């Protein structure tokens, strides 16, 4: 049974928009951490003039982990941004379809 009243759908879209905004913020934080890992890994790799296996492994792990984390979260953020744009457009269309009426302003007593 489908309800013709768009208010419920607008509420659902607004909840989804809030979820997507939170998801985008989370992705931005992970992207920042990934970039820091890339820089740290590259710095360790460049600084490992003397061969120390432990430092070399840590540097490569940080560098590769940062690259993977950055790419994964970037694609997730792009998908979430596209979903967010679609949800906002849907909400805007639903709001535009509602027959809004102007409520007259009450006179104020001075």
Secondary structure, DSSP 4 states (H G I P E B T S, - for coil): -----THHHHHHHHHHHHHHHHHHHHHHHHHHHHHHHHHHHHHHHHH--S--HHHHHHHHHHHHHHHHHHHHHHHHHHHHHHHHHHHHHHHHHHHHHS---PPPPPPPP-
